Amino acid sequence: MIDSGASAPVTTGTGGGAAVTTGTGSAAVSPAVTSVTLLIADDDEVTRSGLRMLLAAQPGIAVVGEAADGVEAVERARRLRPDVVLMDVRMPRCNGIEATRQLLAGPAAAPKVVVITTFENDDYVTAALGAGASGFVLKRLPVRQIAEAVRVVAAGEAILFPAALRRMVAARPLDSAAALPKAALTEREEQVLRLMATGLSNPEIARSLTVSLETVKTHVGNVLTKLGAQNRTHAVVIAYESGLVVPGFTG
């Protein structure tokens, strides 16, 4: 499960202007003042127990429960109300994709979901993002990077691995890929989406376009609404799928 050679993620902020980090290093995240509560869902008891032990030892993480399948993940997440659910995909009774969909469709305040995967099947990750997951991490990542991803998502950001994302959308676009040409984005909204996809934070976008932060927040909200995107992660996926952003694009 641990592999120090895994590629580092890109984090993309929410419409609220959270910090964004790109590049080959770990995402820069300030230590949380209070602990992020976490539920771990994985059908393999050894993996689940190992993750619990290792993540509970990380600063700013409080593991409040475990689930052995998707049904338990939904039930315990609704009862324990964690900030984040670390969700495996391949689980009995209800897989992680359907569990994510159920959690995020519920009437109560939903936790953020981070899919944890081996990337044996990119289609699963595509479907998880389509279901509203805030991102995904590799099981082979060092535990400190998994913990960092949990903290990043709890702060309202998203976790993406650029190479995997490009491979994923090239193999099988989400059904919403056609949303971009139909969305009637204004020229400025399209500029904002491009910059979102390159990993700029809202303050950085504001500086790049020489507009106010509030104006950028309004544009980001309009982009999400027009694309029908569940979250900023989904909007970035659509930008890649549509060809608006291509590998190597830097704004």
N, C-alpha and C positions, 0 to 999 in steps of 0.2 A: 504493500500500500504506500510505502514511503519511497519517493524517488526525487532526489535533489536536482535531477536534470530536467524536470518538467518545465514547460514554458510558463512564464508568468502571465497573469491576467491583465486585461484592461478594465478599469472601472469607469463607469459612466454615471454621472450624477443625475439626480431627479430634477423635476421642475423647480424645486426649492433652492437650487444652487449649491448642492453639496460638492465637496472637492472631487476632482477627477485626476487620475494618474494614468499615464500610458508609458510604454517602453518595455524594457526587458527585465527590469527589477520588480520587486514587490511593490504593490500599491501602498502609497503613503497614507496611513490612517492614524490619527491621534488616538491615544489610549482612551477608552471609554471611562467616563466618570463613574458610571454605575455599570453593573454587569449586564450583559446581553443574555437573556434567557433562551435556551436552546433545547429543542426536542430532536432526537436522532432516530430516524426510521431506516432500518436495514434488516433484511430477513436472516442475514448471517450473524449468529450470536457472537462469534469471535470478533468479527469486524466491528459490530455494534459496541461490544464491551471495550474493545481497544480504542475506538473513537471516543467513547465516553471518558475513559480514564485519561487519555492524552489531552482532549479538549478541555476537560474540567481543570487541568493543571495550567491552562493558558490564562494570561491576565485578561480580565474583562469578559470572561465566559462563565456562565452558570448553567450546567446541564440539568434540566428539570425533569426529564423523562426519556423513555425509549419506546419504540414501537417495532414489532416484528413483521408487520405487513401494512398495506395501505389502509385497511379498515381501522386498525388500531391507531395509525397515524392521524387519521381524521378525528376519531373519537377523543384521543388524548390531547391533540392540539386544541380542540374546542373546550376541553375541560381545564387544561393546564394554562392555556393562552400564552404560549411562548412568543418571544419576539421573532424567532426564526425557526424553521423546520429544515433540517438537513435530510433531504429525501433521496433515498435510493430509488432506482427505476424498476428493476426486476424484483418484484415481491409478490407473494401469493395473495389470493382472495381479491385484492385490488392493487394494481400496480401504482408506481409513484406518479405517473402522468395523470391518471384518473383521480388519485388522491389529491393532487395539486389542484386540479380543476374543481373538485368538490369543496376544498378548503376556501379557495378564492371566490367561489360563487355563493358562499354562505352569507346569511344576513348579519352575523356578528363580525366585529373587527377581525380581519384575517391576518395571520402571521405572514412574514416574508418567507419564500421558499427558495432554498438553494439545492439544486439537483447535484448529487454526487455520483459520478459515473466513471467507468473505465474506458469509455468511448469505443466500446465494442460495436455499438450500433448508433451512428449519428442520428438516425431517424428518431430515436427515443429523445435525444436532446432537443431536436427541432420541435417535436410534439410538446415537450415540457415547456419550452419557451412560449409556444403558442397557447399553452394552458395558463400562462401568466407567471411562470417562475421568474425570479429576479436574476437568475444566472445559473452557472454550473461550475463545478470544480472537479478535478480529477482525483480519484482515490489514491493515486500514487504520489500526490503532492506531499511535501513535508507538512507536518501537522500545524506548524506555525503559519503556513500560508492558508490552510483551511480555516484556521481560527481567524485570520485576518479577513478572509472572505466573509465569514459570518458577521464580523463587526462592521465591515463595509456595507453589507446589505441591510443590516439593522439600522444603519445611519441613513438609509434611504437611497443608496446607490445601487449599482448593478455590476455583476461580474461576467466578463466575456473573455474568451481566449481567441484572439483575432484569427490565427491560422485555422483553428477548428471551426470557427464561425464561417469563414469563407468556404472551407471544404463542405460544411454542412449545407449552406444555402445553395452551393453549386450542385450538390447531389440531389436535393429535393426541396424546392422552395416551399415556404408556408403558403397556405391557401390565400393569405392576405397580401401576397406579393403584388397582385394587381391593384392594390389600394392606391399606390402612389400616382399612377397616371389618372386615376379617377378622383383623386382627392382635391384637385384644383388648388394646390398650394400656391400662395403668392410667391413672388421672386424672393422676398425676404425670408419667408418661411422655409423655402427650399435651401437657402443659404444656411439658415440655422440648423436644419436637419443634417446637412453636410458636415457642419462643424461638430454637432453632437456625435456623429459617427466617427469622427477622428479623435474623440476623447476629450474635447474641451469642456471645461466647466461653464456654468452660466456666466460668472464674472469674466472669464476669458473670452467667451463669445461676445459679451457686451463690449469689451475692449477692442476685439477684432473688428466689430461692426460699428464702433463708435456710437453706441446707443446705451440707454440706461439698463440697469439690471432688471427693473420691473418690466421694461419692454421685451427683453429676452424671455422672461418667465411667461409673458402673455403669448409670445410666438411659440414657445415650446408647448404650452397647453393647447394652442390651436393645431399644431402639428399632430399631437397625439389624438385629438378629437377627429380631425379630418382623415387620418389614416385608420382610425378604428383600432389603434394600438392599445393593448392592455397596460403597457408601461413603456418607459423609455428604451428598455432593452429590445422590446418588440419593434419599436420604431426604427432602431438601428439595424435590426435584422432585415426589415423591409427595405431600408436604404441600400443594403448590400444586394438583396435579391433583385431589386429593380434595375440595378446597374448605375444608380445615382452615385454610389461610392464604389470604387474598384480597388483591388489590392494596390497598395503603394500610394493611395490618395492621401495628401497631407493638408488639404484645404486650399 
